[in-house]
Amino acid sequence: MGAFQVTHLFARISWIAVALTIVLAAVAARAQSPAQDVSLSKFDWPGLSRYAAANAALPAPAAGENRVVFMGDSITDAWHIEGPDGSFPGKPYINRGISGQTTPQMVLRFPQDVIALKPKVVVILAGINDIAGNTGIETLEQIEGYLSSMAEMATANHIRVVFCSVTPAFDFPWRAGLAPAPKVVALNAWIKGYAAEKGHVYVDYHSAMKDERGGLPATLSADGVHPLPAGYAIMAPLVEAGIEKALK
């Protein structure tokens, strides 16, 4: 790693540490002032409280356990991943998706919701809400930086990375007119190239799910963004194959 890369990496880590400190201080201030009429979500921007109790209750991985954490937004959050009646029965897979989230929010909760759980693999599906501007306008380069930050943290903690392509979207029902389809294609091209360069696994949902407009067809989604069970049925074997590849 060159001097510039090292400097860039430490600058990124320092920014993450500062931002996380600010968020935790805000949460602590809220806890000390329960009478204040302000919602916790305004202080807990990265959603650290969402899985705090579940993380604390989760035992350490058993010997030989191939634990996998799925990190993502609503597409992951709504996916029935865990349990005997989920998409992966009998597998020690853990869902850590939060609806509406963008990649900078995921970067801030990555240490708590991924690294601390000591998985062998993390599956990252993120970026569609960044393109929608859920937490402000971002360039593709900024999204790429947040995605690579998560991968770097995982690698530093001996966690293998499975990057999933952003799923197709022709338009956003909550923010129409942004023409996301070509931006999704461009971001996926970067994710695929970055995964190949760094030795991560890439899972291509997009090619298997897109329609002629570059969006999700009505057979796979009711709103053009979030998969129906038929959509998850396509995604499940693809990501399972990616996980198996990462574990080899």
GUTORVEX-386225 format. One record per residue (C-alpha): residue in one letter; z, x negated, y. Coordinates in Angstrom, 3 decimals, always signed. Layout:
// GUTORVEX-386225
{'a'; {Z; X; Y}} ...
***
This chain:
// GUTORVEX-386225
{'m'; {+0.000; +0.000; +0.000}} {'g'; {-1.052; -1.479; +3.377}} {'a'; {+1.165; -1.899; +6.417}} {'f'; {-0.391; +1.093; +8.160}} {'q'; {+0.149; +3.301; +5.104}} {'v'; {+3.775; +2.210; +4.826}} {'t'; {+4.388; +2.872; +8.514}} {'h'; {+2.665; +6.236; +8.270}} {'l'; {+4.700; +7.196; +5.199}} {'f'; {+8.030; +6.236; +6.788}} {'a'; {+7.109; +8.083; +9.984}} {'r'; {+6.353; +11.185; +7.949}} {'i'; {+9.580; +10.933; +5.974}} {'s'; {+11.551; +10.419; +9.202}} {'w'; {+10.001; +13.531; +10.711}} {'i'; {+10.888; +15.548; +7.618}} {'a'; {+14.482; +14.287; +7.737}} {'v'; {+14.866; +15.156; +11.418}} {'a'; {+13.361; +18.602; +10.977}} {'l'; {+15.550; +19.320; +7.968}} {'t'; {+18.655; +18.229; +9.879}} {'i'; {+17.791; +20.609; +12.714}} {'v'; {+17.266; +23.501; +10.301}} {'l'; {+20.537; +22.853; +8.444}} {'a'; {+22.425; +22.619; +11.726}} {'a'; {+21.010; +25.969; +12.789}} {'v'; {+22.027; +27.568; +9.495}} {'a'; {+25.544; +26.145; +9.876}} {'a'; {+25.778; +27.490; +13.411}} {'r'; {+24.780; +30.910; +12.164}} {'a'; {+27.460; +30.783; +9.463}} {'q'; {+30.103; +30.060; +12.111}} {'s'; {+28.971; +32.966; +14.309}} {'p'; {+28.415; +35.933; +11.965}} {'a'; {+28.830; +38.456; +14.787}} {'q'; {+25.732; +37.165; +16.583}} {'d'; {+22.985; +39.783; +16.402}} {'v'; {+20.221; +37.465; +15.246}} {'s'; {+18.590; +37.559; +11.801}} {'l'; {+19.265; +34.639; +9.473}} {'s'; {+15.524; +34.154; +8.964}} {'k'; {+15.170; +32.968; +12.545}} {'f'; {+17.519; +30.107; +11.748}} {'d'; {+16.444; +29.525; +8.149}} {'w'; {+12.779; +28.909; +8.968}} {'p'; {+11.957; +27.065; +5.724}} {'g'; {+13.746; +29.652; +3.539}} {'l'; {+16.413; +27.308; +2.192}} {'s'; {+18.721; +30.223; +1.441}} {'r'; {+16.219; +32.115; -0.735}} {'y'; {+16.826; +30.123; -3.915}} {'a'; {+20.077; +28.338; -3.034}} {'a'; {+22.229; +30.374; -5.449}} {'a'; {+19.651; +30.281; -8.248}} {'n'; {+19.305; +26.522; -7.873}} {'a'; {+23.065; +26.044; -8.014}} {'a'; {+23.289; +28.139; -11.186}} {'l'; {+20.419; +26.368; -12.933}} {'p'; {+21.610; +23.858; -15.538}} {'a'; {+20.124; +20.401; -15.800}} {'p'; {+17.058; +20.172; -18.047}} {'a'; {+17.898; +19.906; -21.732}} {'a'; {+16.851; +16.836; -23.653}} {'g'; {+13.109; +16.986; -24.228}} {'e'; {+12.652; +19.962; -21.905}} {'n'; {+9.301; +20.027; -20.098}} {'r'; {+10.571; +21.818; -17.009}} {'v'; {+7.911; +22.904; -14.517}} {'v'; {+8.471; +24.245; -10.998}} {'f'; {+5.829; +26.415; -9.320}} {'m'; {+5.918; +25.863; -5.541}} {'g'; {+3.979; +28.257; -3.349}} {'d'; {+3.738; +31.350; -1.184}} {'s'; {+3.388; +35.060; -1.976}} {'i'; {+0.745; +34.445; -4.630}} {'t'; {+3.326; +32.424; -6.559}} {'d'; {+6.257; +34.595; -5.487}} {'a'; {+4.621; +37.734; -6.932}} {'w'; {+3.581; +36.009; -10.153}} {'h'; {+5.734; +36.994; -13.120}} {'i'; {+6.119; +33.434; -14.375}} {'e'; {+9.589; +33.329; -15.898}} {'g'; {+11.110; +35.096; -18.883}} {'p'; {+9.938; +36.334; -22.283}} {'d'; {+7.683; +38.989; -20.708}} {'g'; {+6.184; +36.656; -18.093}} {'s'; {+2.844; +34.862; -18.154}} {'f'; {+4.357; +31.875; -19.997}} {'p'; {+6.836; +33.187; -22.583}} {'g'; {+9.137; +30.579; -24.022}} {'k'; {+8.192; +27.986; -21.412}} {'p'; {+10.832; +26.424; -19.114}} {'y'; {+8.865; +27.324; -15.993}} {'i'; {+10.599; +28.118; -12.708}} {'n'; {+9.161; +30.172; -9.831}} {'r'; {+9.947; +28.898; -6.335}} {'g'; {+7.369; +30.822; -4.326}} {'i'; {+8.274; +32.478; -1.021}} {'s'; {+6.043; +35.163; +0.464}} {'g'; {+4.346; +34.316; +3.740}} {'q'; {+5.155; +30.619; +3.684}} {'t'; {+3.022; +27.788; +4.973}} {'t'; {+2.939; +24.161; +3.853}} {'p'; {+5.301; +22.781; +6.555}} {'q'; {+7.962; +25.236; +5.409}} {'m'; {+7.438; +24.125; +1.813}} {'v'; {+7.767; +20.464; +2.785}} {'l'; {+11.226; +21.166; +4.210}} {'r'; {+12.478; +22.983; +1.123}} {'f'; {+10.755; +20.718; -1.398}} {'p'; {+13.827; +18.481; -1.936}} {'q'; {+16.046; +21.483; -2.685}} {'d'; {+13.640; +23.744; -4.553}} {'v'; {+11.721; +21.124; -6.534}} {'i'; {+13.204; +17.617; -6.623}} {'a'; {+16.820; +18.695; -7.174}} {'l'; {+15.753; +20.789; -10.192}} {'k'; {+14.484; +17.657; -11.954}} {'p'; {+11.241; +19.042; -13.375}} {'k'; {+8.681; +16.922; -15.154}} {'v'; {+5.853; +18.699; -13.315}} {'v'; {+5.430; +20.574; -10.046}} {'v'; {+2.567; +23.044; -9.599}} {'i'; {+1.579; +23.348; -5.931}} {'l'; {-0.459; +26.342; -4.748}} {'a'; {-0.412; +26.447; -0.958}} {'g'; {-2.531; +26.582; +2.162}} {'i'; {-3.887; +30.117; +2.492}} {'n'; {-1.168; +31.148; +4.960}} {'d'; {-1.788; +27.991; +6.974}} {'i'; {-5.419; +29.033; +7.333}} {'a'; {-4.178; +32.480; +8.397}} {'g'; {-1.958; +30.853; +11.049}} {'n'; {+1.261; +32.429; +9.777}} {'t'; {+3.407; +29.798; +11.502}} {'g'; {+0.920; +28.753; +14.147}} {'i'; {-2.577; +27.342; +14.293}} {'e'; {-3.105; +24.265; +12.101}} {'t'; {-6.065; +21.997; +11.571}} {'l'; {-7.237; +21.276; +8.050}} {'e'; {-6.038; +17.703; +8.550}} {'q'; {-2.528; +18.946; +9.281}} {'i'; {-2.515; +21.116; +6.157}} {'e'; {-3.732; +18.152; +4.139}} {'g'; {-0.904; +16.048; +5.541}} {'y'; {+1.730; +18.551; +4.453}} {'l'; {+0.215; +18.846; +0.983}} {'s'; {+0.146; +15.072; +0.587}} {'s'; {+3.766; +14.892; +1.797}} {'m'; {+4.849; +17.121; -1.074}} {'a'; {+2.871; +15.047; -3.549}} {'e'; {+4.376; +11.821; -2.219}} {'m'; {+7.914; +13.179; -2.540}} {'a'; {+7.185; +14.304; -6.095}} {'t'; {+5.685; +10.973; -7.089}} {'a'; {+8.612; +9.060; -5.587}} {'n'; {+10.902; +11.114; -7.842}} {'h'; {+8.806; +10.656; -11.005}} {'i'; {+7.536; +14.249; -10.948}} {'r'; {+3.919; +14.764; -11.977}} {'v'; {+1.778; +16.866; -9.660}} {'v'; {-0.608; +19.699; -10.473}} {'f'; {-2.558; +20.753; -7.384}} {'c'; {-4.152; +24.191; -7.555}} {'s'; {-7.135; +25.181; -5.473}} {'v'; {-6.470; +27.765; -2.798}} {'t'; {-7.589; +31.118; -4.149}} {'p'; {-10.573; +32.851; -2.523}} {'a'; {-10.206; +34.973; +0.627}} {'f'; {-13.006; +36.554; +2.630}} {'d'; {-10.664; +38.004; +5.260}} {'f'; {-6.954; +38.575; +5.903}} {'p'; {-5.703; +42.186; +6.066}} {'w'; {-2.840; +41.113; +8.351}} {'r'; {-5.066; +39.006; +10.641}} {'a'; {-8.679; +40.057; +10.439}} {'g'; {-11.639; +38.125; +11.743}} {'l'; {-10.639; +34.522; +10.970}} {'a'; {-13.470; +33.997; +8.445}} {'p'; {-11.307; +31.993; +6.023}} {'a'; {-13.819; +31.603; +3.168}} {'p'; {-15.499; +28.361; +4.348}} {'k'; {-12.138; +26.891; +5.407}} {'v'; {-10.791; +27.549; +1.920}} {'v'; {-13.807; +25.761; +0.426}} {'a'; {-13.294; +22.769; +2.733}} {'l'; {-9.566; +22.540; +1.982}} {'n'; {-10.204; +22.787; -1.744}} {'a'; {-12.758; +19.985; -1.556}} {'w'; {-10.109; +17.775; +0.048}} {'i'; {-7.430; +18.779; -2.514}} {'k'; {-9.790; +17.980; -5.394}} {'g'; {-10.688; +14.596; -3.923}} {'y'; {-7.092; +13.721; -3.076}} {'a'; {-5.914; +14.668; -6.567}} {'a'; {-8.587; +12.459; -8.138}} {'e'; {-7.719; +9.549; -5.838}} {'k'; {-3.980; +9.733; -6.518}} {'g'; {-4.113; +10.556; -10.224}} {'h'; {-2.871; +14.142; -9.893}} {'v'; {-4.218; +17.082; -11.879}} {'y'; {-6.481; +19.582; -10.105}} {'v'; {-6.737; +23.197; -11.265}} {'d'; {-9.716; +25.154; -9.951}} {'y'; {-8.793; +28.816; -9.554}} {'h'; {-11.365; +29.308; -6.809}} {'s'; {-14.516; +28.855; -8.891}} {'a'; {-13.220; +31.200; -11.590}} {'m'; {-12.231; +33.991; -9.189}} {'k'; {-14.595; +34.064; -6.189}} {'d'; {-17.204; +36.738; -5.568}} {'e'; {-20.566; +36.366; -3.814}} {'r'; {-18.838; +36.377; -0.383}} {'g'; {-16.405; +33.649; -1.330}} {'g'; {-13.580; +36.181; -1.535}} {'l'; {-11.604; +37.913; -4.257}} {'p'; {-13.404; +40.890; -5.830}} {'a'; {-11.712; +44.296; -5.977}} {'t'; {-11.278; +43.877; -9.727}} {'l'; {-8.912; +40.957; -9.092}} {'s'; {-7.197; +41.954; -5.832}} {'a'; {-6.319; +45.132; -3.955}} {'d'; {-6.234; +43.447; -0.540}} {'g'; {-8.641; +40.549; -0.959}} {'v'; {-5.889; +37.903; -0.964}} {'h'; {-3.166; +38.659; -3.513}} {'p'; {-4.165; +38.736; -7.191}} {'l'; {-3.705; +41.764; -9.393}} {'p'; {-2.567; +41.242; -13.012}} {'a'; {-6.230; +40.674; -13.893}} {'g'; {-6.299; +37.798; -11.423}} {'y'; {-3.154; +36.210; -12.797}} {'a'; {-4.627; +36.593; -16.281}} {'i'; {-7.431; +34.245; -15.190}} {'m'; {-5.052; +31.836; -13.481}} {'a'; {-2.495; +31.492; -16.280}} {'p'; {-4.591; +29.647; -18.896}} {'l'; {-6.134; +27.430; -16.224}} {'v'; {-2.788; +26.225; -14.904}} {'e'; {-1.366; +25.945; -18.426}} {'a'; {-4.158; +23.544; -19.284}} {'g'; {-3.418; +21.620; -16.100}} {'i'; {+0.263; +21.349; -16.957}} {'e'; {-0.529; +20.131; -20.462}} {'k'; {-2.817; +17.474; -18.984}} {'a'; {-0.097; +16.369; -16.559}} {'l'; {+2.435; +16.040; -19.375}} {'k'; {+0.249; +13.723; -21.478}} 
***
